[in-house]
């Protein structure tokens, strides 16, 4: 902002917003540079000129209380937005402001199979894929508005979807990757089969935090540590916490995995802060943290041990959002960590989403506190 501070947007200071808009789950900038915010009560669009928000709320007859809770936004090639809602999927036309809701219908085999999707992905050919919990992976035929759910079964080493698909990702070679109750699978768009590349052990915990890096390696978490699958050797290696080895991962529970522009892989854990992974040495580096925002000054430590999100900005700076703390800045070149949780006027905490738009403005989504615009030069909070 012009006064080099964080500007808060919530129902307390914006008449067009409601308390249900104060929880922001996703921030998205579309191909026309329009900013969209997913909230607990519909979709918000921010007008950069007037600095005002416009709310878009479906007006269908569905009566479920959380039907308009939006948790994810993606854009199709035709500019349409697809939204995960509290009741099925929403297709939103930004030009007309109209919604179309897709819900499960037990009497229609081509409907959405379940009303609570976990993830969405638009592949390079423009096809929408839905990771739909216990029912596996679904593909949308946009011409007929019908979904195809792939059946369970394994034939001659070729696997079909086996249910409980909770993560989906795409790799540079065009494959779609997903994990479910039975392991890790890859799918080549245009074919009708997926290949099981990793089989989950009988007593192995559930798989989560799926990620593919620029070298084609597949990362995932199974609550026993971080596993990395090599598609070339068809082998997986697990990296678990070792109390006697400071170069091991700091915690076996990983919430988020990302890779920066230098190729370093970062893991945000659910109990021991932030780690970086050196893909050449296979060693981890741990970074200091405190607990539950228990930080008096902006000392060189993360302000909580639970990491919700990690974001790399256009200058190569990492920003980390924590659960009981707030926003943290990490400079990989100097190794300096700065917390913005403590401020003389207001504390911004429980960061759910971090996003830099194409004009360079920086946005912070929170749980129940509202939306903030952040000036990275000073980082003071104002109401």
For each residue, the residues with C-beta under 8 A, 3 or more apart:
1: 4 5 6 7 373 375
2:
3: 375 382
4: 1 375 377 378 380
5: 1 375 378 379 380 381 382
6: 1 340 348 364 372 373 374 375 379 380 381 382
7: 1 372 373 382
8: 12 13 346 348 370 371 372 381 382 383
9: 13 14 17 53 370 371 372 373
10: 13 14 17 21 22 369 370 371
11: 14 17 18 19 21 22 370
12: 8 370 383
13: 8 9 10 383
14: 9 10 11 17 52 53
15:
16: 52 53 54 55
17: 9 10 11 14 21 22 44 53 55 370
18: 11 21 41
19: 11 22
20: 23 39 40 41
21: 10 11 17 18 24 37 39 40 41 42 44 53 55 370
22: 10 11 17 19 39 40 366 368 369 370 371
23: 20 39 40 352 366 367 368
24: 21 27 37 38 39 352 353 365 366 370 371
25: 38 39 40 70 71 72 352 353 365
26: 37 38 70 71 72 73 353 365
27: 24 35 36 37 38 353 354 355 363 365
28: 35 36 37 38 73 74 75 81 355
29: 33 34 35 36 355 357 358
30: 33 34 36 75 79 81 94
31: 75 79
32: 79 94
33: 29 30 357 358 359
34: 29 30 45 94
35: 27 28 29 45 46 48 357 363
36: 27 28 29 30 43 44 45 46 73 81
37: 21 24 26 27 28 43 44 45 46 53 365 371
38: 24 25 26 27 28 43 70 71 72 73 83
39: 20 21 22 23 24 25 42 43 44 69 70
40: 20 21 22 23 25 66 69 70
41: 18 20 21 55 57 68 69
42: 21 39 55 56 57 58 68 70
43: 36 37 38 39 55 56 57 70 73 81 83 92
44: 17 21 36 37 39 53 54 55 56
45: 34 35 36 37 53 54 56 94
46: 35 36 37 51 52 53
47: 50 51 52 53 54
48: 35 51 359 361
49:
50: 47
51: 46 47 48
52: 14 16 46 47
53: 9 14 16 17 21 37 44 45 46 47
54: 16 44 45 47
55: 16 17 21 41 42 43 44
56: 42 43 44 45 92 97 99
57: 41 42 43 68
58: 42 62 67 68 85 90 99 101
59: 99
60: 99 101
61:
62: 58 67 87 101 103
63: 67
64: 67 86 87
65: 86
66: 40 69 86 87
67: 58 62 63 64 85 86 87
68: 41 42 57 58 85 86
69: 39 40 41 66 85 86
70: 25 26 38 39 40 42 43 73 83 84 85 90
71: 25 26 38 84 85
72: 25 26 38 83 84 119 120
73: 26 28 36 38 43 70 81 82 83
74: 28 81 82 120 121 122
75: 28 30 31 79 80 81 82 122
76: 79 80 81 82 122 126 128 142
77: 122 126
78: 126
79: 30 31 32 75 76 94 95
80: 75 76 91 92 93 94
81: 28 30 36 43 73 74 75 76 91 92 93 94
82: 73 74 75 76 89 90 91 92 120 122 128
83: 38 43 70 72 73 89 90 91 92
84: 70 71 72 89 90 117 119 120
85: 58 67 68 69 70 71 88 89 90 101
86: 64 65 66 67 68 69 116
87: 62 64 66 67 101 103 115
88: 85 101 102 103 104 112 115 117
89: 82 83 84 85 101 102 112 117 120 130
90: 58 70 82 83 84 85 99 100 101 102
91: 80 81 82 83 99 100 101 102
92: 43 56 80 81 82 83 97 98 99
93: 80 81 96 97 98 99
94: 30 32 34 45 79 80 81 97
95: 79
96: 93
97: 56 92 93 94
98: 92 93
99: 56 58 59 60 90 91 92 93
100: 90 91
101: 58 60 62 85 87 88 89 90 91
102: 88 89 90 91 111 112 145 147
103: 62 87 88 111 112 115
104: 88 111 112 113 114 115
105: 108 111 112
106:
107:
108: 105 111
109:
110: 144 146 147 148
111: 102 103 104 105 108 146 147
112: 88 89 102 103 104 105 115 117 130 132 138 147
113: 104 132 135 136 138 147 149
114: 104 117 132 133 134 135
115: 87 88 103 104 112
116: 86 132 133
117: 84 88 89 112 114 120 130 131 132 133
118: 131 132 133 165 166 167
119: 72 84 130 131 166 167 168
120: 72 74 82 84 89 117 128 129 130 131 168
121: 74 128 129 131 168 169 170 176
122: 74 75 76 77 82 126 127 128 129
123: 126 127 129 170 174 176 189
124: 170 174 189
125: 189 190
126: 76 77 78 122 123
127: 122 123 139 140 189
128: 76 82 120 121 122 139 140 142
129: 120 121 122 123 137 138 139 140 168 176
130: 89 112 117 119 120 137 138 139 140 147
131: 117 118 119 120 121 137 165 166 167 168 178
132: 112 113 114 116 117 118 135 136 137 138 149 165
133: 114 116 117 118 164 165 166
134: 114 163 164
135: 113 114 132 138 149 163 165
136: 113 132 149 150 152 161 162 163 164 165 180
137: 129 130 131 132 149 150 161 165 168 178 187 194
138: 112 113 129 130 132 135 147 148 149 150
139: 127 128 129 130 147 148 150
140: 127 128 129 130 145 146 147
141: 144 145 146 147 148
142: 76 128 145
143:
144: 110 141
145: 102 140 141 142
146: 110 111 140 141
147: 102 110 111 112 113 130 138 139 140 141
148: 110 138 139 141
149: 113 132 135 136 137 138 161
150: 136 137 138 139 160 161 192 194
151: 160 161
152: 136 160 161 162 163
153: 159 160
154: 157 158 159 160 196
155: 158 160
156:
157: 154 195 196
158: 154 155 193 194 195 196
159: 153 154 162 182 185 193 194 195 196
160: 150 151 152 153 154 155 193 194
161: 136 137 149 150 151 152 165 180 185 194
162: 136 152 159 180 181 182
163: 134 135 136 152 180 181 182
164: 133 134 136 180 181 206
165: 118 131 132 133 135 136 137 161 168 178 179 180
166: 118 119 131 133 179 180 206 207 208
167: 118 119 131 178 179 207 208 209 210 220
168: 119 120 121 129 131 137 165 176 177 178 210
169: 121 176 177 178 210 211 212
170: 121 123 124 174 175 176 177 212
171: 174 175 177 186 212 216 218
172: 212 214 216
173: 216
174: 123 124 170 171 188 189
175: 170 171 186 187 188
176: 121 123 129 168 169 170 186 187 188 189
177: 168 169 170 171 184 185 186 187 210 212 218
178: 131 137 165 167 168 169 184 185 187 194 210
179: 165 166 167 183 184 185 207 208 210 220
180: 136 161 162 163 164 165 166 183 185 207
181: 162 163 164 200 206
182: 159 162 163 196 199 200
183: 179 180 196 197 198 199 200 207
184: 177 178 179 196 197 198 207 210 218 220 229
185: 159 161 177 178 179 180 194 195 196 197
186: 171 175 176 177 194 195 197 231
187: 137 175 176 177 178 191 193 194 195
188: 174 175 176 191
189: 123 124 125 127 174 176
190: 125
191: 187 188
192: 150
193: 158 159 160 187
194: 137 150 158 159 160 161 178 185 186 187
195: 157 158 159 185 186 187
196: 154 157 158 159 182 183 184 185 199
197: 183 184 185 186 218 229 231 234
198: 183 184 218 227 229 236
199: 182 183 196
200: 181 182 183 204 207 222
201: 204
202:
203:
204: 200 201 207 222 224
205: 222 223 224
206: 164 166 181 222 223
207: 166 167 179 180 183 184 200 204 210 220 221 222
208: 166 167 179 220 221 222 223 254
209: 167 219 220 221 254 255 256 257
210: 167 168 169 177 178 179 184 207 218 219 220
211: 169 218 219 220 257 258 259
212: 169 170 171 172 177 216 217 218 219
213: 216 217 219 259 263 265 279
214: 172 259 263
215: 279
216: 171 172 173 212 213 231 232
217: 212 213 228 229 230 231 279
218: 171 177 184 197 198 210 211 212 228 229 231
219: 209 210 211 212 213 226 227 228 229 257 265
220: 167 179 184 207 208 209 210 211 226 227 229
221: 207 208 209 225 226 227 252 253 254 257
222: 200 204 205 206 207 208 225 227 238
223: 205 206 208 252 253
224: 204 205 238 240 252
225: 221 222 238 239 240 241 249 252
226: 219 220 221 238 239 240 249 252 254 257 267 277
227: 198 219 220 221 222 236 237 238 239
228: 217 218 219 236 237 239
229: 184 197 198 217 218 219 220 235 236
230: 217 233 234 235 236 237
231: 186 197 216 217 218 234
232: 216
233: 230
234: 197 230 231
235: 229 230
236: 198 227 228 229 230
237: 227 228 230 282
238: 222 224 225 226 227
239: 225 226 227 228 248 249 277 282 284
240: 224 225 226 248 249 252
241: 225 248 249 250 251 252 272
242: 245 248
243:
244:
245: 242 248
246: 286
247: 283 284 285
248: 239 240 241 242 245 284
249: 225 226 239 240 241 252 254 267 269 275 277 284
250: 241 269 272 273 275 284 286
251: 241 254 269 270 271 272 273
252: 221 223 224 225 226 240 241 249
253: 221 223 269 270 271
254: 208 209 221 226 249 251 257 267 268 269 270
255: 209 268 269 270 306 307 308
256: 209 267 268 307 308 309 310
257: 209 211 219 221 226 254 265 266 267 268
258: 211 265 266 310 311 312
259: 211 213 214 263 264 265 266
260: 263 264 266 312 316 318 332
261: 312 316
262: 316 332
263: 213 214 259 260 279
264: 259 260 276 277 278 279 332
265: 213 219 257 258 259 276 277 279
266: 257 258 259 260 274 275 276 277 310 318
267: 226 249 254 256 257 274 275 276 277 284
268: 254 255 256 257 273 274 307 308 309 310 320
269: 249 250 251 253 254 255 272 273 274 275 305 306 307
270: 251 253 254 255 306 307
271: 251 253 305 306
272: 241 250 251 269 275 286 289 305
273: 250 251 268 269 286 287 288 289 302 304 305 307
274: 266 267 268 269 286 287 289 302 307 310 320 330
275: 249 250 266 267 269 272 284 285 286 287
276: 264 265 266 267 284 285 287
277: 226 239 249 264 265 266 267 282 283 284
278: 264 281 282 283 284 285
279: 213 215 217 263 264 265 282
280:
281: 278
282: 237 239 277 278 279
283: 247 277 278
284: 239 247 248 249 250 267 275 276 277 278
285: 247 275 276 278
286: 246 250 272 273 274 275
287: 273 274 275 276 301 302 330 337
288: 273 300 301 302 337
289: 272 273 274 301 302 303 304 305
290: 293 294 295 301 302 303 304 305 325
291: 294 304 305 324
292: 304 324 325
293: 290 303 304 322 324 325 326 341 342 347 349
294: 290 291
295: 290 298 299 301 303 325 339 341 342
296: 299 342
297: 342
298: 295 338 339 340 342
299: 295 296 339
300: 288 336 337 338
301: 287 288 289 290 295 337 339
302: 273 274 287 288 289 290 305 307 320 322 325 328 337 339
303: 289 290 293 295 322 325 326 328 339 341
304: 273 289 290 291 292 293 307 322 323 324 325
305: 269 271 272 273 289 290 291 302 322
306: 255 269 270 271 322 323 324
307: 255 256 268 269 270 273 274 302 304 310 320 321 322 323
308: 255 256 268 321 322 323 350 351 352
309: 256 268 320 321 351 352 353 354
310: 256 258 266 268 274 307 318 319 320 321 354
311: 258 318 319 320 321 354 355 356
312: 258 260 261 316 317 318 319
313: 316 317 319 356 362 376
314: 356 360
315:
316: 260 261 262 312 313 332 333
317: 312 313 329 330 331 332 376
318: 260 266 310 311 312 329 330 331 332
319: 310 311 312 313 327 328 329 330 354
320: 268 274 302 307 309 310 311 327 328 330
321: 307 308 309 310 311 326 327 328 351 352 353 354 364
322: 293 302 303 304 305 306 307 308 325 326 328 341 351
323: 304 306 307 308 350
324: 291 292 293 304 306 349 350
325: 290 292 293 295 302 303 304 322 328 339 341 349
326: 293 303 321 322 339 340 341 347 348 349 350 351
327: 319 320 321 339 340 341 348 351 354 364 374 379
328: 302 303 319 320 321 322 325 337 338 339 340 341
329: 317 318 319 337 338 340 376 379
330: 274 287 317 318 319 320 336 337 338
331: 317 318 334 335 336
332: 260 262 264 316 317 318 335
333: 316
334: 331
335: 331 332
336: 300 330 331
337: 287 288 300 301 302 328 329 330
338: 298 300 328 329 330 379
339: 295 298 299 301 302 303 325 326 327 328 342
340: 6 298 326 327 328 329 343 348 374 379 381
341: 293 295 303 322 325 326 327 328 347 348 349
342: 293 295 296 297 298 339 347
343: 340 346 347 348 380 381
344:
345: 380 381 382 383
346: 8 343 381 382 383
347: 293 326 341 342 343 381
348: 6 8 326 327 340 341 343 351 364 366 369 372 381
349: 293 324 325 326 341 366 369
350: 308 323 324 326 366 367 368 369
351: 308 309 321 322 326 327 348 354 364 365 366
352: 23 24 25 308 309 321 365 366 367
353: 24 25 26 27 309 321 363 364 365
354: 27 309 310 311 319 321 327 351 362 363 364 365
355: 27 28 29 311 362 363 365
356: 311 313 314 360 361 362 363
357: 29 33 35 360 361 362 363
358: 29 33
359: 33 48
360: 314 356 357
361: 48 356 357 373
362: 313 354 355 356 357 373 374 375 376
363: 27 35 353 354 355 356 357 371 372 373 374
364: 6 321 327 348 351 353 354 371 372 373 374
365: 24 25 26 27 37 351 352 353 354 355 371
366: 22 23 24 348 349 350 351 352 369 370 371 372
367: 23 350 352
368: 22 23 350
369: 10 22 348 349 350 366 372
370: 8 9 10 11 12 17 21 22 24 366
371: 8 9 10 22 24 37 363 364 365 366
372: 6 7 8 9 348 363 364 366 369 381
373: 1 6 7 9 361 362 363 364
374: 6 327 340 362 363 364 379
375: 1 3 4 5 6 362 378 379
376: 313 317 329 362 379
377: 4
378: 4 5 375
379: 5 6 327 329 338 340 374 375 376
380: 4 5 6 343 345
381: 5 6 8 340 343 345 346 347 348 372
382: 3 5 6 7 8 345 346
383: 8 12 13 345 346
